[in-house]
Amino acid sequence: MKPGVDCIGVGCGAVVVNAKNEILLVKRSINSGEDPGTWSRPGGKVEFGERIEAAVEREVEEEVGIKVRAMRLLNVTQYIENGKHWISFGYLVEHLVGTPVNKEPDKHDAVGWFALGGLPEDVNEYTLNAIRAYKESLAKRD
């Protein structure tokens, strides 16, 4: 069975923010299974028996080669379109170690840091949802 097509897929993504308040995004290649050609937060599928926090940490390391620690849930996005059904959990993560690099060049064309006020135009919806949730959490702190 293929997650997201034959059964509900469970995904996760990381909002990685640096000291300059920039967010880390990956550009999905045309070969990407989900949202090709868009900028996205790093993330992927939650494996059977895996905690979502562990999946976020694993996926970030697999995609961009940095170690992170899941800090808190930011949002949940439901995607039910085009014969696909995904539920994705967005987490704010702490960047522990490493410099981001593209470790999956078959799936991603680029990796980059972007100012929250200067995001590229083609950011996918679930990433925008997580960024909005992150900005709202900042506003609540002030």
C-alpha positions as CSV (number, residue, x, y, z in Angstrom):
1,M,0.0,0.0,0.0
2,K,1.2,3.4,-0.9
3,P,0.9,6.1,1.9
4,G,-1.2,9.0,0.8
5,V,-2.8,7.1,-2.1
6,D,-4.0,3.7,-0.8
7,C,-4.3,4.9,2.8
8,I,-3.8,8.1,4.7
9,G,-0.2,9.2,4.7
10,V,1.3,10.8,7.8
11,G,4.0,13.4,7.2
12,C,6.2,15.7,9.2
13,G,8.1,18.8,8.6
14,A,10.6,21.0,10.4
15,V,10.6,24.7,10.8
16,V,14.4,25.4,11.2
17,V,15.1,29.0,12.1
18,N,18.7,30.4,12.5
19,A,20.0,33.2,14.6
20,K,19.2,35.8,11.9
21,N,15.5,34.6,12.0
22,E,15.8,33.0,8.6
23,I,14.0,29.8,7.8
24,L,15.6,26.8,6.0
25,L,13.8,25.6,2.9
26,V,14.5,23.0,0.2
27,K,13.5,23.4,-3.4
28,R,11.7,20.2,-4.5
29,S,12.9,18.9,-7.9
30,I,10.6,17.9,-10.8
31,N,11.4,14.3,-9.6
32,S,9.9,14.9,-6.2
33,G,6.8,12.8,-5.4
34,E,5.0,15.7,-3.7
35,D,4.8,19.3,-4.8
36,P,7.5,19.3,-7.4
37,G,9.0,22.8,-8.2
38,T,8.0,24.3,-4.9
39,W,10.0,25.4,-1.8
40,S,9.3,23.4,1.3
41,R,10.3,22.8,4.8
42,P,12.5,19.8,5.2
43,G,10.5,16.7,6.1
44,G,8.9,13.5,4.9
45,K,6.9,10.4,5.9
46,V,6.5,9.1,9.4
47,E,7.4,5.4,9.4
48,F,5.2,2.8,11.0
49,G,6.1,2.6,14.7
50,E,8.1,5.9,14.7
51,R,7.2,8.8,16.9
52,I,6.6,12.0,14.9
53,E,9.3,13.9,16.7
54,A,11.8,11.2,15.8
55,A,10.7,11.2,12.2
56,V,11.2,15.0,12.0
57,E,14.7,14.7,13.4
58,R,15.5,11.8,11.0
59,E,14.1,13.4,7.9
60,V,16.0,16.7,8.5
61,E,19.2,14.8,8.9
62,E,18.6,12.7,5.8
63,E,17.6,15.7,3.6
64,V,20.0,18.5,4.7
65,G,22.6,16.8,6.9
66,I,22.0,18.7,10.1
67,K,21.0,17.5,13.6
68,V,18.0,19.0,15.1
69,R,15.8,18.5,18.2
70,A,12.0,18.7,17.9
71,M,10.9,21.3,20.3
72,R,7.1,21.7,19.8
73,L,4.2,21.1,17.5
74,L,3.3,24.2,15.5
75,N,0.5,23.0,13.3
76,V,-1.3,20.2,11.6
77,T,-2.2,20.4,7.9
78,Q,-4.7,18.1,6.1
79,Y,-4.3,17.6,2.3
80,I,-7.1,15.8,0.5
81,E,-6.9,16.5,-3.2
82,N,-6.0,14.9,-6.5
83,G,-6.5,11.4,-5.2
84,K,-4.1,11.9,-2.3
85,H,-4.8,12.2,1.5
86,W,-2.0,13.4,3.8
87,I,-2.0,14.7,7.4
88,S,1.3,16.5,8.1
89,F,2.6,17.7,11.5
90,G,4.8,20.8,11.5
91,Y,7.4,21.1,14.3
92,L,9.6,23.9,15.4
93,V,13.0,22.4,15.8
94,E,16.3,23.5,17.4
95,H,19.3,23.4,15.1
96,L,21.9,21.5,17.1
97,V,24.9,20.8,14.7
98,G,25.9,21.1,11.1
99,T,25.7,23.2,8.0
100,P,22.8,22.4,5.7
101,V,23.6,20.8,2.4
102,N,21.5,19.0,-0.2
103,K,21.8,15.3,0.7
104,E,19.0,14.3,-1.7
105,P,19.9,15.9,-5.1
106,D,17.5,13.4,-6.8
107,K,14.6,15.0,-4.8
108,H,15.8,18.6,-4.2
109,D,17.4,21.2,-6.5
110,A,18.5,23.6,-3.8
111,V,18.7,24.3,0.0
112,G,18.6,27.8,1.3
113,W,18.0,30.2,4.2
114,F,15.3,32.8,3.7
115,A,14.1,35.8,5.7
116,L,10.6,35.4,6.9
117,G,9.7,38.6,5.1
118,G,11.5,37.6,1.9
119,L,10.2,34.1,1.1
120,P,10.3,32.8,-2.5
121,E,7.0,33.0,-4.4
122,D,6.6,29.3,-4.9
123,V,6.4,28.0,-1.3
124,N,3.9,25.2,-0.9
125,E,0.8,25.5,1.2
126,Y,1.7,23.2,4.1
127,T,5.0,25.1,4.5
128,L,3.3,28.4,4.5
129,N,0.9,27.1,7.2
130,A,3.8,26.1,9.4
131,I,5.5,29.5,8.9
132,R,2.2,31.3,9.8
133,A,1.9,29.2,12.9
134,Y,5.6,30.1,13.8
135,K,4.9,33.8,13.3
136,E,1.8,33.6,15.5
137,S,3.8,31.9,18.2
138,L,6.3,34.8,18.1
139,A,3.5,37.4,18.3
140,K,2.1,35.6,21.4
141,R,5.5,35.8,23.1
142,D,5.8,39.6,22.7
